[in-house]
Amino acid sequence: MERIASLDIGLKRIGVAFCFDKKVVLPQNAIIRKGRNQAARDISSLLKEWEIEKLVVGLPVGGSKQDEMERRIKHFISLLDIPFIKEIIYVDESFSSNEAKEQMQGVVRQKRDGRIDSIAAKIILERYLEALEYKS
């Protein structure tokens, strides 16, 4: 079975989620960004450890900072040491963070620990898998 990861890349935290069966998506602990290179090393290690084959990355669509954020996200992905990844797919992440906040409402206090970021990564990956299922 193909091992897929998704990333919700932010300036302070990077949400991470995995899927190993194209059905169940599991949010992971977010990576806290202390610096770009540290975050790239942490993500690269995590993807290698779990033998991830495909990477789904959320990109903001629309909004005044779309071009700048897309450039930053693609630059960050270029810093990753991931020769084992067979495919990188960029998908629209619109409203994934808002949806994640809604899902977490009442469950935990809104902390800056990355849970919402990883739930957003989970939502991004679920959307991608739904689109795949819809195509087939």
Residue frames as a rotation matrix with the C-alpha (Angstrom) as fourth column:
MET 1
0.577 0.817 0.000 0.00
0.817 -0.577 0.000 0.00
0.000 0.000 -1.000 0.00
GLU 2
-0.036 -0.570 0.821 1.19
0.525 -0.710 -0.470 3.49
0.850 0.414 0.325 -0.83
ARG 3
-0.001 -0.076 -0.997 2.38
0.964 -0.264 0.019 5.61
-0.264 -0.962 0.073 2.09
ILE 4
0.051 0.161 0.986 1.17
0.578 -0.809 0.102 9.22
0.814 0.565 -0.135 1.81
ALA 5
-0.346 -0.133 -0.929 1.90
0.862 -0.436 -0.259 12.25
-0.371 -0.890 0.265 3.98
SER 6
0.390 0.408 0.826 0.45
0.658 -0.750 0.060 15.74
0.644 0.520 -0.561 3.89
LEU 7
-0.568 -0.618 -0.544 1.87
0.819 -0.493 -0.295 19.01
-0.086 -0.613 0.786 5.15
ASP 8
0.724 0.625 0.293 0.15
0.607 -0.778 0.161 22.22
0.328 0.061 -0.943 6.18
ILE 9
-0.237 -0.968 -0.077 3.11
0.937 -0.207 -0.280 24.59
0.256 -0.139 0.957 6.08
GLY 10
0.881 0.463 0.101 2.91
0.403 -0.844 0.354 27.71
0.249 -0.271 -0.930 8.19
LEU 11
0.337 -0.776 0.533 5.45
-0.256 -0.620 -0.742 30.26
0.906 0.113 -0.408 9.30
LYS 12
-0.046 -0.324 0.945 5.48
-0.984 -0.146 -0.098 29.00
0.170 -0.935 -0.312 12.92
ARG 13
-0.208 0.067 0.976 4.28
-0.435 0.887 -0.153 25.39
-0.876 -0.457 -0.156 12.71
ILE 14
-0.549 0.056 -0.834 3.98
-0.780 0.323 0.535 22.63
0.300 0.945 -0.133 10.12
GLY 15
0.232 0.729 0.644 1.02
-0.787 0.530 -0.317 20.31
-0.572 -0.433 0.696 10.43
VAL 16
-0.719 -0.522 -0.458 1.64
-0.683 0.652 0.329 16.69
0.127 0.550 -0.826 9.44
ALA 17
0.316 0.782 0.538 -0.72
-0.730 0.563 -0.389 13.81
-0.606 -0.269 0.748 8.66
PHE 18
-0.805 -0.586 -0.095 -0.15
-0.540 0.656 0.527 10.27
-0.246 0.476 -0.844 7.32
CYS 19
0.481 0.874 0.067 -2.24
-0.775 0.460 -0.434 7.73
-0.410 0.157 0.899 5.46
PHE 20
-0.607 -0.762 0.226 -1.18
-0.613 0.631 0.476 4.16
-0.505 0.150 -0.850 4.79
ASP 21
-0.648 0.421 0.635 -4.35
0.459 0.881 -0.115 2.62
-0.608 0.217 -0.764 3.35
LYS 22
-0.912 0.270 0.309 -6.00
0.101 -0.581 0.808 5.44
0.398 0.768 0.502 1.33
LYS 23
0.079 0.981 -0.178 -8.80
0.539 0.109 0.835 5.46
0.839 -0.162 -0.520 3.92
VAL 24
0.782 0.196 -0.592 -7.75
0.623 -0.242 0.744 6.47
0.002 -0.950 -0.311 7.43
VAL 25
0.179 -0.695 0.697 -5.78
0.207 -0.666 -0.717 9.70
0.962 0.273 0.024 7.83
LEU 26
0.543 -0.094 -0.835 -3.82
0.832 0.197 0.519 10.11
0.116 -0.976 0.185 11.05
PRO 27
0.756 -0.324 0.569 -2.69
-0.243 -0.946 -0.216 13.56
0.608 0.025 -0.794 12.23
GLN 28
0.197 -0.799 -0.568 0.80
0.826 0.447 -0.344 13.58
0.529 -0.401 0.748 13.76
ASN 29
0.364 -0.185 -0.913 2.53
0.652 -0.650 0.392 15.98
-0.666 -0.737 -0.116 16.10
ALA 30
0.970 -0.012 0.242 3.21
0.166 -0.693 -0.701 19.25
0.177 0.721 -0.671 14.35
ILE 31
-0.003 -1.000 -0.028 6.75
0.981 0.003 -0.196 20.42
0.196 -0.028 0.980 13.73
ILE 32
0.795 0.164 -0.583 7.50
0.365 -0.898 0.246 23.71
-0.484 -0.409 -0.774 15.48
ARG 33
0.531 -0.588 0.611 9.59
0.636 -0.201 -0.745 25.95
0.560 0.784 0.267 13.22
LYS 34
0.539 -0.488 -0.686 12.55
0.455 -0.517 0.725 27.47
-0.709 -0.703 -0.057 15.00
GLY 35
-0.225 -0.588 -0.777 14.18
-0.577 -0.562 0.592 28.01
-0.785 0.582 -0.213 11.63
ARG 36
0.523 0.458 -0.719 13.68
-0.847 0.185 -0.499 26.96
-0.096 0.870 0.484 8.05
ASN 37
-0.194 -0.700 -0.687 16.64
-0.708 0.585 -0.396 24.54
0.679 0.410 -0.609 7.95
GLN 38
-0.860 -0.054 0.508 15.76
-0.456 0.532 -0.714 22.91
-0.231 -0.845 -0.482 11.28
ALA 39
0.090 0.981 0.171 12.15
-0.622 0.189 -0.760 22.40
-0.778 -0.038 0.627 10.14
ALA 40
0.437 0.017 -0.899 13.29
-0.858 0.308 -0.412 20.96
0.270 0.951 0.149 6.79
ARG 41
-0.653 -0.719 -0.238 15.59
-0.573 0.674 -0.466 18.48
0.495 -0.168 -0.852 8.60
ASP 42
-0.673 0.450 0.586 12.81
-0.449 0.381 -0.808 17.48
-0.587 -0.808 -0.055 11.01
ILE 43
0.424 0.867 -0.262 10.28
-0.727 0.153 -0.669 16.94
-0.540 0.475 0.695 8.21
SER 44
0.126 -0.459 -0.879 12.82
-0.842 0.419 -0.340 15.05
0.524 0.783 -0.334 6.06
SER 45
-0.853 -0.489 0.182 13.65
-0.498 0.661 -0.561 12.71
0.154 -0.569 -0.807 8.97
LEU 46
-0.331 0.824 0.460 10.00
-0.503 0.259 -0.825 12.08
-0.798 -0.505 0.329 9.73
LEU 47
0.543 0.549 -0.636 9.14
-0.814 0.159 -0.559 11.28
-0.205 0.821 0.533 6.11
LYS 48
-0.204 -0.716 -0.668 12.14
-0.735 0.562 -0.378 8.98
0.646 0.414 -0.641 5.80
GLU 49
-0.820 -0.110 0.562 11.38
-0.529 0.520 -0.671 7.22
-0.218 -0.847 -0.484 9.11
TRP 50
-0.038 0.920 0.391 7.83
-0.333 0.357 -0.873 6.40
-0.942 -0.163 0.293 7.94
GLU 51
-0.736 -0.378 0.562 8.99
0.342 0.509 0.790 5.51
-0.584 0.773 -0.246 4.38
ILE 52
0.256 0.853 -0.455 6.61
0.016 -0.474 -0.880 8.01
-0.967 0.218 -0.135 2.80
GLU 53
-0.391 -0.349 0.852 6.28
0.776 0.373 0.509 7.67
-0.495 0.860 0.125 -0.99
LYS 54
-0.160 0.443 0.882 3.91
0.721 -0.558 0.410 10.52
0.674 0.702 -0.230 -1.87
LEU 55
-0.687 -0.120 -0.717 3.72
0.618 -0.616 -0.489 14.01
-0.383 -0.779 0.497 -0.38
VAL 56
0.138 0.798 0.587 0.60
0.828 -0.418 0.374 16.18
0.544 0.434 -0.718 -0.54
VAL 57
-0.728 -0.483 -0.487 1.26
0.661 -0.683 -0.311 19.83
-0.182 -0.548 0.816 0.27
GLY 58
0.378 0.915 -0.138 -1.40
0.871 -0.402 -0.282 22.46
-0.314 -0.014 -0.949 0.90
LEU 59
-0.798 -0.521 0.303 -1.17
0.595 -0.760 0.262 25.72
0.094 0.389 0.916 -1.04
PRO 60
-0.268 0.727 -0.632 -3.32
0.299 -0.560 -0.772 28.77
-0.916 -0.396 -0.067 -0.35
VAL 61
-0.579 0.190 0.793 -5.54
0.796 -0.079 0.600 29.71
0.176 0.979 -0.105 -3.27
GLY 62
0.426 0.699 0.575 -6.90
0.530 -0.708 0.468 33.23
0.733 0.105 -0.672 -3.49
GLY 63
0.766 -0.111 -0.633 -6.14
0.541 -0.421 0.728 36.09
-0.347 -0.900 -0.263 -1.20
SER 64
0.937 -0.342 -0.076 -3.69
-0.345 -0.862 -0.370 38.92
0.061 0.373 -0.926 -1.46
LYS 65
0.135 -0.952 0.273 -0.66
-0.897 -0.001 0.442 36.89
-0.420 -0.305 -0.855 -0.35
GLN 66
0.887 0.300 0.351 -1.24
-0.160 0.913 -0.375 33.81
-0.433 0.277 0.858 -2.51
ASP 67
0.780 -0.613 -0.127 1.83
-0.066 0.121 -0.990 34.28
0.622 0.781 0.054 -4.73
GLU 68
0.012 -0.810 0.587 4.16
-0.854 -0.314 -0.415 35.04
0.520 -0.496 -0.695 -1.82
MET 69
0.223 0.131 0.966 2.95
-0.794 0.599 0.102 32.05
-0.565 -0.790 0.238 0.24
GLU 70
0.989 0.122 0.085 3.15
-0.045 0.789 -0.613 29.71
-0.142 0.602 0.786 -2.76
ARG 71
0.468 -0.884 -0.023 6.74
-0.340 -0.156 -0.927 30.83
0.816 0.442 -0.374 -3.38
ARG 72
-0.107 -0.502 0.858 7.65
-0.983 -0.076 -0.167 30.33
0.149 -0.862 -0.485 0.31
ILE 73
0.543 0.395 0.741 6.02
-0.553 0.833 -0.039 26.89
-0.632 -0.389 0.670 0.50
LYS 74
0.979 -0.192 -0.071 7.65
0.056 0.584 -0.810 25.63
0.197 0.789 0.582 -2.72
HIS 75
0.187 -0.955 0.232 11.01
-0.609 -0.298 -0.735 26.98
0.770 -0.004 -0.637 -1.54
PHE 76
0.042 -0.125 0.991 10.59
-0.953 0.292 0.078 25.15
-0.300 -0.948 -0.107 1.78
ILE 77
0.866 0.315 0.388 9.77
-0.198 0.929 -0.312 21.90
-0.459 0.194 0.867 -0.07
SER 78
0.748 -0.638 -0.183 12.94
-0.159 0.094 -0.983 22.37
0.645 0.764 -0.031 -2.14
LEU 79
-0.016 -0.769 0.639 14.96
-0.925 -0.231 -0.301 22.34
0.379 -0.596 -0.708 1.12
LEU 80
0.621 0.331 0.711 13.72
-0.641 0.736 0.218 18.86
-0.451 -0.591 0.669 2.04
ASP 81
-0.572 -0.779 -0.257 16.07
-0.818 0.517 0.253 15.91
-0.064 0.355 -0.933 1.60
ILE 82
0.071 0.756 0.651 13.52
-0.460 0.604 -0.651 13.46
-0.885 -0.253 0.390 0.22
PRO 83
-0.584 -0.343 -0.736 14.93
-0.808 0.152 0.570 11.53
-0.084 0.927 -0.366 -2.77
PHE 84
-0.953 0.230 0.196 12.72
0.204 0.968 -0.145 8.57
-0.223 -0.098 -0.970 -1.77
ILE 85
-0.110 0.951 -0.288 9.50
-0.072 -0.297 -0.952 10.54
-0.991 -0.084 0.101 -2.45
LYS 86
-0.525 -0.039 0.850 8.07
0.743 0.467 0.480 9.46
-0.416 0.883 -0.216 -5.81
GLU 87
-0.210 0.561 0.801 5.57
0.687 -0.498 0.529 12.30
0.695 0.662 -0.281 -6.18
ILE 88
-0.779 0.073 -0.622 4.83
0.432 -0.658 -0.617 15.73
-0.454 -0.750 0.481 -4.68
ILE 89
-0.251 0.807 0.535 1.32
0.804 -0.134 0.579 17.05
0.539 0.576 -0.615 -5.19
TYR 90
-0.991 0.003 -0.132 0.22
0.066 -0.854 -0.517 20.58
-0.115 -0.521 0.846 -4.39
VAL 91
-0.314 0.948 0.058 -3.46
0.823 0.241 0.515 20.99
0.474 0.209 -0.855 -3.50
ASP 92
-0.185 0.388 0.903 -5.75
-0.195 -0.915 0.354 23.84
0.963 -0.111 0.245 -2.50
GLU 93
-0.692 -0.115 -0.713 -5.75
0.626 0.397 -0.671 24.21
0.360 -0.911 -0.202 1.28
SER 94
-0.588 0.462 0.664 -8.49
-0.305 -0.887 0.347 26.84
0.749 0.001 0.662 1.37
PHE 95
0.194 0.749 0.634 -10.31
-0.813 -0.239 0.531 27.00
0.549 -0.618 0.563 4.69
SER 96
0.186 -0.152 -0.971 -8.60
0.230 0.967 -0.107 23.84
0.955 -0.203 0.215 6.04
SER 97
-0.839 -0.529 -0.129 -7.36
0.263 -0.186 -0.947 25.70
0.477 -0.828 0.296 9.13
ASN 98
-0.534 0.733 0.422 -10.81
-0.821 -0.569 -0.050 27.17
0.203 -0.373 0.905 9.79
GLU 99
0.398 0.668 -0.628 -12.36
-0.500 0.732 0.462 23.72
0.769 0.130 0.626 9.39
ALA 100
-0.246 -0.589 -0.770 -9.75
0.424 0.648 -0.632 22.28
0.871 -0.482 0.090 11.78
LYS 101
-0.934 -0.077 0.350 -10.56
-0.237 -0.599 -0.765 24.96
0.269 -0.797 0.541 14.37
GLU 102
-0.034 0.996 0.085 -14.26
-0.928 -0.063 0.368 24.11
0.372 -0.066 0.926 14.07
GLN 103
0.339 0.124 -0.932 -13.52
-0.061 0.992 0.110 20.39
0.939 0.020 0.344 14.54
MET 104
-0.505 -0.665 -0.550 -11.46
0.538 0.257 -0.803 21.14
0.676 -0.701 0.228 17.66
GLN 105
-0.357 0.429 0.830 -14.02
-0.541 -0.819 0.190 23.55
0.761 -0.381 0.525 19.18
GLY 106
0.531 0.624 0.574 -14.79
-0.804 0.157 0.574 22.46
0.268 -0.766 0.585 22.72
VAL 107
0.802 -0.298 -0.518 -12.29
0.271 0.954 -0.129 19.58
0.532 -0.037 0.846 22.58
VAL 108
-0.022 -0.842 -0.538 -9.22
0.998 -0.053 0.043 21.54
-0.065 -0.536 0.842 23.63
ARG 109
0.585 0.072 -0.808 -8.44
0.189 -0.981 0.049 25.13
-0.789 -0.181 -0.587 24.36
GLN 110
0.944 -0.234 0.233 -7.00
0.191 -0.188 -0.963 26.88
0.269 0.954 -0.133 21.34
LYS 111
0.538 -0.835 -0.116 -3.31
0.113 -0.066 0.991 26.32
-0.836 -0.546 0.059 22.00
ARG 112
0.628 -0.442 -0.640 -0.37
-0.778 -0.368 -0.510 27.04
-0.010 0.818 -0.575 19.76
ASP 113
0.024 -0.617 0.787 0.91
-0.500 0.674 0.544 23.47
-0.866 -0.406 -0.292 20.07
GLY 114
-0.732 -0.379 -0.566 0.24
-0.656 0.169 0.735 22.54
-0.183 0.910 -0.372 16.45
ARG 115
-0.585 0.554 0.592 -2.79
0.289 0.825 -0.486 20.30
-0.758 -0.113 -0.643 16.90
ILE 116
0.467 0.803 -0.370 -4.90
-0.062 -0.388 -0.919 22.51
-0.882 0.452 -0.132 14.68
ASP 117
-0.006 -0.563 -0.827 -2.11
-0.935 -0.290 0.203 22.59
-0.354 0.774 -0.525 12.07
SER 118
-0.916 -0.370 0.152 -1.99
-0.312 0.899 0.307 18.78
-0.250 0.234 -0.940 11.97
ILE 119
-0.147 0.936 0.321 -5.79
0.400 0.353 -0.846 18.53
-0.905 0.004 -0.426 11.80
ALA 120
0.468 0.241 -0.850 -5.57
-0.571 -0.652 -0.499 20.95
-0.675 0.719 -0.167 8.83
ALA 121
-0.556 -0.716 -0.422 -2.97
-0.813 0.364 0.455 18.61
-0.172 0.596 -0.784 7.24
LYS 122
-0.734 0.384 0.561 -5.40
0.214 0.914 -0.345 15.74
-0.645 -0.133 -0.752 7.86
ILE 123
0.328 0.912 -0.245 -8.20
0.071 -0.283 -0.956 17.67
-0.942 0.296 -0.158 6.12
ILE 124
0.106 -0.388 -0.916 -5.92
-0.905 -0.420 0.073 18.47
-0.413 0.820 -0.396 3.16
LEU 125
-0.874 -0.485 -0.004 -5.04
-0.453 0.814 0.363 14.79
-0.173 0.319 -0.932 2.76
GLU 126
-0.409 0.807 0.427 -8.68
0.363 0.573 -0.735 13.69
-0.837 -0.146 -0.527 3.12
ARG 127
0.443 0.543 -0.713 -9.67
-0.399 -0.593 -0.699 16.14
-0.803 0.594 -0.046 0.38
TYR 128
-0.329 -0.663 -0.672 -6.94
-0.928 0.094 0.362 14.77
-0.177 0.742 -0.646 -1.87
LEU 129
-0.934 -0.033 0.357 -8.05
-0.037 0.999 -0.004 11.16
-0.356 -0.017 -0.934 -1.26
GLU 130
0.002 0.999 0.049 -11.69
0.214 0.047 -0.976 12.07
-0.977 0.013 -0.214 -1.89
ALA 131
0.322 0.039 -0.946 -10.73
-0.781 -0.553 -0.289 13.68
-0.535 0.832 -0.148 -5.20
LEU 132
-0.736 -0.636 -0.232 -8.83
-0.666 0.622 0.411 10.51
-0.117 0.457 -0.882 -6.16
GLU 133
-0.694 0.550 0.464 -11.81
0.288 0.804 -0.520 8.35
-0.659 -0.227 -0.717 -5.29
TYR 134
0.254 0.837 -0.484 -14.11
-0.146 -0.462 -0.875 10.65
-0.956 0.293 0.005 -7.25
LYS 135
-0.075 -0.397 -0.915 -11.92
-0.948 -0.257 0.190 10.35
-0.310 0.881 -0.357 -10.37
SER 136
-0.920 -0.390 -0.044 -11.92
-0.385 0.875 0.293 6.54
-0.076 0.286 -0.955 -10.35
